[in-house]
Amino acid sequence: MNKKNKRHAKSKTVQAPWYEDGLRFECTQCGACCSGDPGYVWVADKEIAAMAEEMEMSVETFSHRFVRQVGAQQSLVEYPDGDCILLDPDTRKCSVYASRPTQCRTWPFWDSNLNKPRDWKETCEVCPGAGQGKLYSLEKIEVQRKKKSV
């Protein structure tokens, strides 16, 4: 291999992410990640069916009450203040925690929270479970980070 090819090969070396030693997280079910600024909780048909079953509703009834169409995708409805429609306003608990969508299950291991250590620090400031509890290995974080809705 000539010098130019060696340099090019070195530049392709993949650098481990800043969280290579893992991160701690334990959901406290505080509801903080289910409230705040408006946004989208993307849901797939299988997830809608699972949530409907947990709430003992037909898929049609559940969809009519809790799902909105956004272009070609579906998202859970929100209250005007940005709270998820499935966040109980009194207990601040998720009404469908056992069957919550993939987007919710993979919190806080989202790209937006993992880009830089500062992003993770900000996540820890708003989520009492981030930075606490169980240590997730790099491998497990990457699996969560890459999951998509079913």
N, C-alpha and C positions, 0 to 999 in steps of 0.2 A: 504494500500500500504506500503510495507516495505521500509527501507531507500534506498536500492539499486535501487528499481523501481522509487522512488521519484527523486533521482539524475539523473537517465536516462531520466525521463520525463522533467526535467528542461533543460537538455542539448539539447532537441529537440525544445525548444522555438525559434521561428523564430524572428530574429532581423530585425527591420525595416531598409531599406537601408539608406545610408547617406543622400540621397536627399528626405527624407520623408516629408519635408516641401514644396516640389515642386522646380521647376527650371523655369527660364525665357527663352523664345525663341521667336523670331520674324524673319522670313525669310526676308532678305534684297534683295534676288535674285542677290547676288554679284557674284555667280559662284565659290566661293572658294571651296565649297564641291564637285564641278564637275571637279576639276583640281588637279594637283599634281602627286603624285606617281601613277604608273600604278596599276591597280586592276581590279575588276569586278563589274559591275552593273547587277545583275541577273534579268532576265525578264521572265515572263510567257507568254503563248500564248495570254491570254486576255489582258495583258498589251501591247503586241506588236500590237494587233489589235486596241487598243485605241490610241496608238501613231501614227499608220499609218493613222487612220481616221483623227486625228488632223492635220496631215501634208498633208492630201488629197492625199494619196497614197494607192495603193493596199498593202495588207499584204505582198505579195510576193516581191514587189519592196522595201518596207521598210526593210524587213528582209534581202534582198540581200545587201542593202547599209549600214545598221546600226546594224545588229545583227551578232554575231559570235557564233559558237558552241564550248562549252568547256566541253568535256566529254559528259555527258548526259544532261547538262544544257545549257542555252543560256544566253549570256551577250551582253550588248551594246558594240560596237566597240569603241576604243579609238584612239586618235591621238598619234604619237610616244612620245610626251611629257607627256602623261598620261591624257590629257584633254578628257572629254567625247565627242564623235562625235556629240552629240546634243547640245553642248555648243557653242553658236554663238561666233566666235572669235572676232568680232568687238564689239558687245554690252555686251558680257559676260553673256547673259541671256540664259535660257534653251529654246530650240525651241519647246518643248512639255510640258511646265510647268503645264498646266491644266491636262494633262494625264500622268505625270511622273510616273515611276514605284514605287511600294511600298517601295523599298529600299531607294529611294530618298525622298519620302514623310515622312518617319519616322526619317530622320536626324533631330536633332543630338541625338536622344534618342536610340542610339545603345549601346549594352553591352560594346563595347570598349571605349565608351565615358563616361560610367557611373560606371565602376568598382570601381574607387576611386575618391575622390574629386580632386586629382591631374590630373586625366584624363579629368575631366570636365573643369578644369582651362586651360589645354592645348587646349581643344576644343574652349574655349572662346577666346583664343589668336589668333586662325586662322579663326574663324567664327564670323563676326561682329554682327550676330543676336543672338548668344548663350550668355546667361546671360542678355539679354535685352528683353524688350517688355512683352508680355503676360506671366502670371504665369501659368504653367501647374502643376496640382495637381499630387501627387504620383500616384493616380489611372489612370489618363490620360497618364502619362509617361509610366506606366507599360503596358497599352494597346498598345501604339506605339512601345515600346520595343519588345513586343512579336509578332507583326504582321509579317507575312510572305508574300511572293509574292503570288498573286492570281492565 
